[in-house]
Amino acid sequence: RQVIVSHNPGGGVLAGGAGAQAVVEDSVIREISGNATAGVGAFRGGSLSVVGSLVQSNAWYGVYADEADTHVELIASAVRNTRGSPQHNNFGDGMFVKGGATLQARAVFLENNQELGVAVYETGTRVTLSDVVVSRVAPSSRGFGAGLYATRGGRLEGARVAILSIAGVGVAAVPGPVMGAPSAAVTV
């Protein structure tokens, strides 16, 4: 509780491995840099809860979740100013969820992220949003930007979601880069 995590090259707060749990309350995670890093994240069956916190000015991903049995929950928090990889200026996603992980966000504000506000990749991956604002997503060097983005079978559901000032498309559900890829779905 009430912790500042700042300027770490390997990640901010991460929960990795079956049974690993991390809880972040009333804290600030900022200016995390490095290759493929996240301000906060969970993977390989880890569980992460972020409550009343600010995740700001991180590289690659503000919030990251990957692999089955991995769960992230954000409540009454903000994810702001995530920027792309220093090498390529791609990514900079507010939330990036894939590989069968789940994420639930309630009363969350995403602002000034780059490329994707909320990204959901791959079959079995599910994101649920309620009372969420996604505002001012900037394009990456590829020229792409989206508020909510689901692909390769990912599922995104939302209630009371506002999508504002996106440099690209507000909501996108696309099958994926290859013919026959599973359908993605966004329901808001």
ABEGO torsion letter per residue (X at the ends): XGBBBBGBAAEBBBBBEBGBBBBBBGBBBBGBBEBGBBABBBBGGBBBBBBGBBBBGBBGBABBBBEBGBBBBBBGBBBBGBBBBAAAGBEGBABBBBGGBBBBBBGBBBBGBBGBABBBBEBGBBBBBBGBBBBGBBBBAAGBBBABBBBGGBBBBBBGBBBBGBBEBABBBBAEABBGBBBBBBBX
